[in-house]
Amino acid sequence: MNYIITIIKGFSQVTFQENILLGILIIVALGIASPVVLLLGLFGDISSLITAQFIGAQKSMIETGAYGFNGILIGMVAHLYLKNLPVEIVVTIVLSSIAAVIFFILSKNGFAPFSLPLVLMAWIILILVKFLKLG
């Protein structure tokens, strides 16, 4: 597996496209607009990828970047609401890993999870902000 290509494809999957050039364009745009969001997206993408491999997800599915896009978006949501970089990093890594497990379980049972793991993890972030005052 080419990890760099898989990570890039994760960024293109944010638009539900498996396209290396689009992934590079999104990475460059994020790097220009907000290097912190790009960093968090990378943390989310990589932690999702590692988790997917660890739990035995289908290699061909991982290589499309499908496991990474939820993690990327979780990093963005974390930055939007948490406003504390060390907390954002930890939350992104943990919730992206959980999202990969949810994606795996749903996929394995015949469901198309798409962004459901993102939505669930975004609600957890909102709960952390509201009740634990992490934002």
C-alpha positions as CSV (number, residue, x, y, z in Angstrom):
1,M,0.0,0.0,0.0
2,N,1.3,3.4,-0.9
3,Y,0.5,5.4,2.2
4,I,1.1,8.9,0.7
5,I,-1.3,8.2,-2.2
6,T,-3.9,6.7,0.3
7,I,-3.6,9.8,2.5
8,I,-4.0,12.1,-0.6
9,K,-7.1,10.1,-1.7
10,G,-8.6,10.6,1.7
11,F,-8.6,14.3,1.1
12,S,-10.2,13.9,-2.3
13,Q,-12.9,11.6,-0.7
14,V,-14.1,14.7,1.3
15,T,-15.9,15.4,-2.0
16,F,-16.7,11.7,-2.5
17,Q,-14.1,11.5,-5.3
18,E,-11.1,9.1,-5.6
19,N,-8.8,11.5,-7.4
20,I,-5.1,12.1,-6.5
21,L,-5.0,15.6,-8.2
22,L,-8.1,16.7,-6.4
23,G,-6.6,15.5,-3.1
24,I,-3.5,17.5,-3.8
25,L,-5.5,20.6,-4.6
26,I,-7.5,20.3,-1.4
27,I,-4.3,19.8,0.6
28,V,-2.7,22.9,-1.0
29,A,-5.8,24.9,-0.4
30,L,-6.0,23.9,3.2
31,G,-2.3,24.6,3.7
32,I,-2.9,28.2,2.3
33,A,-6.2,28.8,4.1
34,S,-5.3,27.2,7.5
35,P,-2.2,25.2,8.1
36,V,-3.6,24.2,11.5
37,V,-6.7,22.7,9.8
38,L,-4.5,20.9,7.4
39,L,-2.4,19.5,10.3
40,L,-5.6,18.3,12.0
41,G,-6.9,16.8,8.8
42,L,-3.6,14.9,8.4
43,F,-3.9,13.6,12.0
44,G,-7.4,12.5,11.3
45,D,-6.6,10.9,8.0
46,I,-3.6,9.0,9.3
47,S,-5.2,7.8,12.5
48,S,-8.2,6.6,10.5
49,L,-5.9,4.8,8.1
50,I,-3.9,3.1,10.9
51,T,-7.0,2.1,12.8
52,A,-8.6,0.6,9.6
53,Q,-5.5,-1.5,9.0
54,F,-5.3,-2.6,12.6
55,I,-9.0,-3.8,12.7
56,G,-8.5,-5.7,9.4
57,A,-10.5,-3.5,7.0
58,Q,-10.4,-4.5,3.3
59,K,-7.1,-3.2,1.8
60,S,-8.8,-2.1,-1.4
61,M,-11.3,0.0,0.5
62,I,-8.6,1.6,2.6
63,E,-6.6,2.5,-0.5
64,T,-9.5,4.5,-2.0
65,G,-9.2,6.9,0.9
66,A,-12.7,6.1,2.1
67,Y,-11.6,5.5,5.7
68,G,-9.6,8.8,5.8
69,F,-12.2,11.4,4.8
70,N,-14.2,11.2,8.1
71,G,-11.0,11.7,10.1
72,I,-10.1,14.7,8.0
73,L,-13.5,16.3,8.6
74,I,-13.4,15.4,12.3
75,G,-10.1,17.4,12.5
76,M,-11.9,20.4,11.0
77,V,-14.8,20.1,13.3
78,A,-12.5,19.8,16.3
79,H,-10.7,23.0,15.3
80,L,-14.0,24.9,14.7
81,Y,-15.3,24.2,18.2
82,L,-12.5,23.3,20.6
83,K,-10.0,26.2,20.1
84,N,-7.2,24.5,22.0
85,L,-4.7,22.9,19.7
86,P,-3.4,20.1,22.1
87,V,-7.0,19.2,22.9
88,E,-7.9,19.4,19.2
89,I,-5.1,17.0,18.3
90,V,-6.1,14.4,20.9
91,V,-9.8,14.6,20.1
92,T,-9.1,14.3,16.4
93,I,-6.9,11.2,16.8
94,V,-9.3,9.5,19.2
95,L,-12.5,10.3,17.4
96,S,-11.1,9.6,14.0
97,S,-10.1,6.1,15.2
98,I,-13.6,5.5,16.6
99,A,-15.1,6.8,13.3
100,A,-12.9,4.3,11.4
101,V,-14.3,1.4,13.6
102,I,-17.9,2.6,13.0
103,F,-17.2,2.9,9.3
104,F,-15.8,-0.7,9.3
105,I,-18.7,-2.2,11.3
106,L,-21.3,-0.6,9.1
107,S,-19.5,-1.5,5.8
108,K,-19.0,-5.1,6.9
109,N,-22.7,-5.4,7.6
110,G,-23.8,-4.1,4.2
111,F,-24.5,-0.5,5.0
112,A,-23.0,2.5,3.2
113,P,-21.7,4.6,6.1
114,F,-20.6,7.7,4.1
115,S,-20.4,10.5,6.6
116,L,-22.4,9.0,9.4
117,P,-19.2,8.4,11.5
118,L,-18.4,12.1,11.1
119,V,-21.8,13.2,12.2
120,L,-21.7,11.0,15.3
121,M,-18.2,12.2,16.2
122,A,-19.2,15.9,15.6
123,W,-22.0,15.4,18.1
124,I,-19.5,14.1,20.6
125,I,-17.3,17.2,20.0
126,L,-20.4,19.4,20.7
127,I,-21.1,17.4,23.9
128,L,-17.5,17.9,25.0
129,V,-17.8,21.7,24.4
130,K,-21.2,22.0,26.1
131,F,-20.7,19.8,29.2
132,L,-17.0,19.6,29.7
133,K,-16.3,23.2,28.7
134,L,-13.5,22.1,26.3
135,G,-14.3,24.9,23.8
